[in-house]
Amino acid sequence: MSHPLNTEPDVARAGTYLAGFLIIVVVFIPLLTIDIPPLVDYPNHLARQYILAGLPSAENLRNFYFADWQATPYLAMDGIVQTLARIVSVGAAAKVFVALMLFLLAFAPYALNLALYGRITGAALVGLLFVHNMTVSAGFVPYVFSLGSALCLLALWIRFRGGPLWVRLTVFPVLATLLFFCHLIGFAIYVLTISAYELGRHLERTPTGKRRTLFEFDVAQRINLGSLVLQCAFPLLVFLILGPASEAGGAFRQTTHGGIGRKLELLVNLVPYLMPPYSWSIDRAVAIALPVGVILLLATRRLVYSRRMLWPLGAVVAVYFAMPMEWLGGWGGDHRLLPAIGLLAAGGLRPTAPAWRGWRLVLPLVVTLLLVRSAAITVEWREADREAAEFMRSFDTIARGSKVYYAFGHEGGREAWLRPKYFLPCLAVADRQVFVPYLATGDIVPGIPLRYRPEFFTLQKLSPGPILTNGASPNWDAILGAYDYFVVGGEQYFNSPVPNQLVPVHVGPHLKVYRK
C-alpha cells in the first residue's frame, strides 16, 4: 500500500500512462486501419510524393513533370517523405508523416501542460478532442505538421527559456530554422507566441506603480531577446541566400479578408470547427456542453488558465481577426489559426482542486468521449477507404504514360468541397505514371518542389474542374483531343453529357473511366 505522502506522484504517474494510451487511441488506431487517410487535399499531396520519388527512374513521369527544389518554407512533407521513401514505400512514408502530424497535434497540449505545470493534468486531455479538426479534414497536412511542431517548440521554449546559454543561442535557432522550412505560417505562429510570452513575462517584472521600464532588461532577458532575434533572422537569412521561391501565377494571387462579422461567427463556432461531426448527435451535444462546462469550471475556480499563456493566446486571436480569408490564392488562411487557438486554450488549463469529487465524473466522461469519437472516426475512415479502393482498382484500366482528365459533378452546396474522393484520381500517377491536371505544384503554389513541363501545364486550363457544381460540365470540345482517359463521377449533374465517342472501360458505384 502506498504511503499517503506518495499519493500525488502515483496519481501523476497514472495520469501520464492514461495520456499516453489516449494518444495511441486518438492518433494511431484510425490511421492503422486504412490505406489512404480520407483528408481532402491528401491525395493531391501524396500524388506529388509518388512523382518526386519516381522521376529519376520513370521516363513517362519525366515527360510531364520535373522537380524544382528550392529553399522555401513549405517543405515539411516533401523533405520527410522523400527521405523515408529511400527505405520504405512512398505510401508507407506518407502515412508515417501523417502519424507524426497527428501525434504532434495531440502532444501539443500535453507539452504545454508539462512546461507550465510540470505534469500532464486532466484538463490537457480536452485537447485530444480537437486533433481531428476541420483543418486536418481539409488535408492541409504540411501546415498542420508545422502547427503541431510550433506549439511543441513553444512548450520547449517555456521549459528551457532559463536554461543554459548555449541552448538558447544555438539549439533554438536551429530548431526554429527547421520549423521555418516546414511551413511559413507554422513558423509565424511560433515566433508570434514566444514573442507574446516573453512580452508578458517582461511586463510581469515591471513593479506596480513605477514608471514604464519596458526597455530595461536584465541579463537573462537580453539573452532571450538575442535568441529570439537569431530564431527570426537566421532562417530568413538562409532563405534569402539559397534563393526564394518563384512567384505564383497571377490568377492565384487574390486576397480577401472576409469581414469581422464572419470571423466572429467562426470564433463563436470554434468547438464545432475543432470537432467536426463523426458521431453527429454526440459531437453536436459536446460542441455545446464543452464550452459551457469549461466556462462554469473556470467561473467556480475548479479550472484555471495560466495567466502567462493569455499573452500567446491573445496574440493568436488578434492575428486571426487580421488574417485574410484568402491569401495569395491560399484559401482558409484565418481558418488555419482556429486549431492553434483551441490547442493553446487546452494546453494552458489545469484543475485547481484535484481532490474535488466532481473530477471523478468529469475525467471518465472525457475519456469516454475520446474513445467514442475515435471509434466513430475509425468507422468513417474505413468506409472512405473502401471507396478509395474502388478508385485504385479502376486505374488498372488506364494505359501507362497517358493523359488523364478527371472531374466530379455535384448539385452544389458546401458538401461539394468536403469530400476526399475529389482528388483521388491524382493517385493514378503511382502505378500508371500518367499526366493528371490540378496538382498542387510550384506553377501555382510558390515553394512546391514539383512543376509541370510548360507544354503540359496549359492542359489543365482547358476545362474547369475537378469539382463542377450547379450544372457545370467539362469543356468536352477542348479536352477530347488533349486527353486519353476521362475519370468522372456524378455525371448526372452535368448539363452536357459525356460524348458518345467515349468508351467506358470501368463502371463503378462512385466513378466511371472512359477512353477515346
PyMOL commands that set and color helices and strands:
alter all, ss='L'
color gray80, all
select helices_A, chain A and resi 4-32+42-54+59-64+76-84+90-117+122-130+134-137+141-160+165-182+184-204+219-242+250-252+260-268+270-274+280-299+307-322+337-347+359-397+414-417+420-432+454-461+476-479+491-493
alter helices_A, ss='H'
color red, helices_A
select strands_A, chain A and resi 65-67+303-305+326-327+330-331+349-351+404-410+450-452+467-469+485-489+503-507+512-515
alter strands_A, ss='S'
color yellow, strands_A
deselect
rebuild
show_as cartoon
